[in-house]
């Protein structure tokens, strides 16, 4: 499933959970983890020490990746490290694509240090920019990340944008022997009264049902023993969030839409809202152009 995982880090104590989560994923899939620190060139970090010009951020990065490498070593996970300079988000996305990584793992919550990875900053931009699937996990001090995932939710609307995510989610479920929940949400909140709206609602229901059925058909190719389906109504992001809670979902795999770059996931989109709010890991993937 995964041969290589890219793990960008910044040294925050709150990154510990994401390191251990990535390690468990690597152990289960046999992947190698590359620990990456990006010395942010948008910050003024160059200084002079004993007459020598040094980059303080780069020096910090060497210490940080060494500490994470020590943790991975203790867990028996094959790993490598790298410290590079650049603008963090595009550098992470380009690095993952250039070296053909299968997955990027990033946190979406934290305080000191890791706050640079908060949504609206580096993590959000990486999700938007990356051609490589991105696993984001909200780092709350009072929450635990479950692994291996026993239940995986795959939201789908039947669009091409969801195709890669469907395949990714089914393959991951097959690897972990997880139960798959396939959900399509009928967004009928904008429909008004009248015959035309009733017809539109019926059409949306039909499309949602067909989208779910296509995933079930594709699941047959992965020899999955447990696939559950559902069609719900309401604002998609809210329905997905509620479904995660009520169905005891451990991870969500969903598609991002649009073109490469900032247009891929529009501000306020279902994917972005889910990444921001879900209390479980969310993997976003998009169809390769």
C-alpha positions as CSV (number, residue, x, y, z in Angstrom):
1,X,0.0,0.0,0.0
2,X,2.7,2.5,1.1
3,X,6.3,2.1,0.3
4,X,7.5,5.5,1.4
5,X,6.0,8.1,3.7
6,X,7.0,11.8,4.0
7,X,6.8,13.1,7.5
8,X,7.5,16.9,7.8
9,X,8.2,18.0,11.3
10,X,9.0,21.2,13.2
11,X,10.0,20.0,16.7
12,X,6.9,20.7,18.7
13,X,6.1,18.5,21.6
14,X,2.6,18.1,20.1
15,X,4.2,16.4,17.1
16,X,4.8,13.3,19.1
17,X,1.4,11.8,18.4
18,X,1.7,12.2,14.6
19,X,5.2,10.7,14.6
20,X,3.9,7.6,16.4
21,X,0.9,7.4,14.2
22,X,3.1,7.6,11.1
23,X,5.3,4.9,12.6
24,X,2.4,2.6,13.2
25,X,1.2,3.1,9.6
26,X,4.8,2.4,8.3
27,X,5.1,-0.8,10.4
28,X,1.8,-2.1,9.1
29,X,2.5,-1.4,5.5
30,X,6.3,-1.9,5.4
31,X,7.0,1.7,4.5
32,X,10.1,3.8,5.0
33,X,9.6,7.2,6.6
34,X,11.5,10.2,5.4
35,X,11.7,12.9,8.1
36,X,11.8,16.3,6.6
37,X,12.5,19.7,8.1
38,X,12.0,22.8,6.0
39,X,14.0,25.8,7.1
40,X,11.6,28.6,6.2
41,X,13.3,31.0,3.9
42,X,10.5,33.5,4.4
43,X,11.8,34.0,7.9
44,X,15.1,35.9,8.7
45,X,17.1,33.1,10.4
46,X,20.6,33.9,9.3
47,X,23.0,35.0,12.1
48,X,26.7,35.2,12.9
49,X,28.2,33.0,15.5
50,X,31.9,33.4,16.3
51,X,32.5,35.1,13.0
52,X,30.7,32.3,11.0
53,X,27.4,32.9,9.2
54,X,24.9,30.2,10.2
55,X,21.2,29.6,9.6
56,X,19.7,29.1,13.0
57,X,16.6,27.4,11.6
58,X,18.7,24.9,9.6
59,X,20.7,24.1,12.7
60,X,17.5,23.6,14.7
61,X,16.2,21.4,11.9
62,X,19.2,19.1,12.2
63,X,18.5,18.6,15.9
64,X,14.8,18.1,15.3
65,X,15.1,15.4,12.6
66,X,17.7,13.6,14.6
67,X,15.4,13.5,17.6
68,X,12.5,12.1,15.5
69,X,14.9,9.6,13.8
70,X,15.9,8.4,17.3
71,X,12.2,7.8,18.1
72,X,11.7,5.9,14.8
73,X,14.8,3.9,15.5
74,X,13.5,2.8,18.8
75,X,10.2,1.7,17.1
76,X,12.1,-0.3,14.5
77,X,10.9,1.8,11.6
78,X,13.2,2.2,8.6
79,X,13.8,5.9,8.1
80,X,15.9,8.7,6.6
81,X,16.2,12.4,7.3
82,X,16.7,15.6,5.4
83,X,16.8,19.3,6.1
84,X,16.2,21.7,3.2
85,X,15.5,25.4,2.7
86,X,12.5,26.9,1.2
87,X,8.9,28.1,1.5
88,X,7.4,25.2,3.6
89,X,4.2,24.3,1.8
90,X,5.4,24.3,-1.8
91,X,8.7,22.8,-0.7
92,X,6.9,19.9,1.0
93,X,4.6,19.3,-1.9
94,X,7.4,19.5,-4.5
95,X,9.7,17.2,-2.4
96,X,7.0,14.5,-2.1
97,X,6.4,14.6,-5.9
98,X,10.0,14.8,-6.9
99,X,11.0,11.7,-4.8
100,X,7.8,9.8,-5.5
101,X,6.4,9.5,-2.0
102,X,3.2,7.6,-1.5
103,X,1.8,9.7,1.4
104,X,2.5,12.9,3.3
105,X,1.6,12.9,7.0
106,X,0.9,16.2,8.7
107,X,-0.8,17.4,11.9
108,X,-3.6,20.0,11.8
109,X,-3.5,21.3,15.4
110,X,-1.0,22.4,17.9
111,X,0.5,25.3,19.7
112,X,4.2,26.3,19.9
113,X,6.1,25.5,16.8
114,X,3.6,23.2,15.2
115,X,1.3,26.2,14.8
116,X,3.0,26.8,11.5
117,X,1.2,23.8,10.3
118,X,-2.3,24.9,11.3
119,X,-5.0,24.9,8.7
120,X,-4.9,28.3,6.9
121,X,-1.1,27.9,6.8
122,X,1.2,25.1,5.8
123,X,-1.0,22.1,6.2
124,X,-3.9,23.6,4.2
125,X,-1.5,24.7,1.5
126,X,0.1,21.3,1.3
127,X,-3.3,19.7,0.9
128,X,-4.1,22.1,-1.9
129,X,-0.8,21.8,-3.7
130,X,0.1,18.2,-3.3
131,X,-0.2,15.7,-6.1
132,X,0.6,13.1,-3.4
133,X,-2.2,11.9,-1.0
134,X,-2.0,13.8,2.3
135,X,-3.0,12.3,5.7
136,X,-3.9,15.1,8.1
137,X,-4.7,14.3,11.8
138,X,-6.0,16.8,14.3
139,X,-3.7,16.9,17.2
140,X,-5.8,17.5,20.4
141,X,-4.3,16.8,23.7
142,X,-7.4,14.9,24.9
143,X,-7.8,12.8,21.8
144,X,-6.2,9.5,20.8
145,X,-5.6,8.4,17.2
146,X,-6.8,4.8,16.6
147,X,-4.6,2.4,14.6
148,X,-5.0,0.1,12.8
149,X,-8.2,1.7,11.4
150,X,-11.1,-0.7,11.9
151,X,-13.6,1.5,10.1
152,X,-12.9,3.8,7.1
153,X,-15.4,6.2,5.7
154,X,-15.3,7.0,1.9
155,X,-17.6,9.9,1.0
156,X,-18.4,10.0,-2.7
157,X,-20.4,12.1,-5.0
158,X,-19.6,10.0,-8.1
159,X,-17.4,12.7,-9.6
160,X,-14.0,12.1,-11.2
161,X,-12.5,14.0,-8.3
162,X,-13.6,11.2,-6.0
163,X,-12.3,8.4,-8.1
164,X,-8.7,8.4,-6.8
165,X,-9.9,8.7,-3.2
166,X,-12.2,5.7,-3.6
167,X,-9.4,3.5,-4.9
168,X,-7.1,4.7,-2.2
169,X,-9.6,4.1,0.5
170,X,-10.5,0.6,-0.7
171,X,-6.8,-0.4,-1.0
172,X,-6.1,0.9,2.5
173,X,-9.1,-1.0,3.9
174,X,-8.0,-4.1,2.2
175,X,-4.5,-3.7,3.7
176,X,-5.9,-3.2,7.2
177,X,-8.9,-5.6,6.9
178,X,-11.1,-2.6,7.8
179,X,-14.8,-2.2,7.4
180,X,-15.7,0.3,4.7
181,X,-18.5,2.8,5.0
182,X,-19.5,4.4,1.7
183,X,-21.5,7.6,2.1
184,X,-23.0,9.9,-0.4
185,X,-24.7,13.1,0.8
186,X,-27.6,14.7,-1.0
187,X,-27.1,18.5,-0.6
188,X,-30.7,19.5,-0.9
189,X,-30.3,22.5,1.5
190,X,-30.5,25.0,-1.4
191,X,-33.6,23.5,-3.0
192,X,-36.7,25.6,-2.7
193,X,-40.4,24.6,-2.8
194,X,-42.2,23.5,-5.9
195,X,-42.3,20.8,-8.5
196,X,-39.0,21.7,-10.0
197,X,-37.3,21.4,-6.7
198,X,-38.9,18.0,-6.0
199,X,-37.7,16.8,-9.4
200,X,-34.2,18.1,-8.6
201,X,-34.2,16.4,-5.2
202,X,-35.2,13.1,-6.8
203,X,-32.4,13.5,-9.4
204,X,-29.8,14.2,-6.6
205,X,-31.0,11.2,-4.7
206,X,-30.6,9.0,-7.8
207,X,-27.1,10.3,-8.4
208,X,-26.1,9.7,-4.8
209,X,-27.4,6.2,-4.9
210,X,-25.6,5.4,-8.1
211,X,-22.4,6.9,-6.7
212,X,-22.5,4.6,-3.7
213,X,-23.4,1.5,-5.9
214,X,-20.3,2.2,-8.1
215,X,-18.1,2.1,-5.1
216,X,-19.6,-1.2,-3.9
217,X,-19.0,-2.7,-7.3
218,X,-15.4,-1.5,-7.3
219,X,-15.0,-2.9,-3.8
220,X,-15.5,-6.4,-5.2
221,X,-12.0,-6.1,-6.8
222,X,-10.4,-5.7,-3.4
223,X,-12.1,-8.7,-1.7
224,X,-13.4,-6.6,1.1
225,X,-15.6,-8.6,3.5
226,X,-17.4,-5.7,5.1
227,X,-18.9,-2.8,3.1
228,X,-21.7,-0.6,4.4
229,X,-23.5,2.0,2.4
230,X,-25.6,5.0,3.2
231,X,-27.2,8.0,1.5
232,X,-27.9,11.0,3.7
233,X,-29.4,14.5,3.2
234,X,-28.0,17.8,4.4
235,X,-24.9,20.0,4.2
236,X,-22.2,17.5,3.2
237,X,-19.4,18.6,5.6
238,X,-21.8,18.5,8.6
239,X,-23.3,15.2,7.6
240,X,-19.8,13.7,7.2
241,X,-18.7,15.0,10.5
242,X,-21.8,13.6,12.3
243,X,-21.4,10.3,10.5
244,X,-17.8,10.0,11.8
245,X,-19.1,10.4,15.3
246,X,-22.2,8.2,15.2
247,X,-20.6,5.4,13.2
248,X,-17.4,5.2,15.2
249,X,-15.2,5.9,12.1
250,X,-11.4,5.7,12.5
251,X,-10.4,7.5,9.3
252,X,-11.8,9.3,6.3
253,X,-10.5,9.0,2.7
254,X,-12.0,11.6,0.4
255,X,-11.3,13.4,-2.9
256,X,-10.2,16.9,-3.5
257,X,-11.4,18.8,-6.5
258,X,-10.2,21.3,-9.1
259,X,-6.9,21.9,-10.7
260,X,-3.3,21.8,-9.3
261,X,-2.6,24.5,-6.7
262,X,-4.8,26.8,-4.8
263,X,-7.8,26.1,-7.1
264,X,-7.8,22.4,-6.2
265,X,-9.7,22.8,-2.9
266,X,-11.7,26.0,-2.8
267,X,-12.0,27.8,0.5
268,X,-15.0,26.4,2.4
269,X,-15.2,23.2,0.3
270,X,-16.4,20.0,1.8
271,X,-12.9,18.5,1.8
272,X,-11.4,21.5,3.5
273,X,-14.1,21.6,6.1
274,X,-13.7,17.9,6.8
275,X,-10.0,18.2,7.2
276,X,-10.4,21.1,9.5
277,X,-13.1,19.6,11.7
278,X,-12.8,15.8,11.7
279,X,-11.6,14.3,15.0
280,X,-10.0,11.4,13.0
281,X,-7.3,11.2,10.3
282,X,-8.4,12.4,6.9
283,X,-6.6,11.3,3.7
284,X,-7.2,13.6,0.7
285,X,-6.4,12.3,-2.7
286,X,-7.1,13.6,-6.2
287,X,-7.2,12.1,-9.7
288,X,-3.9,12.4,-11.5
289,X,-4.1,14.6,-14.6
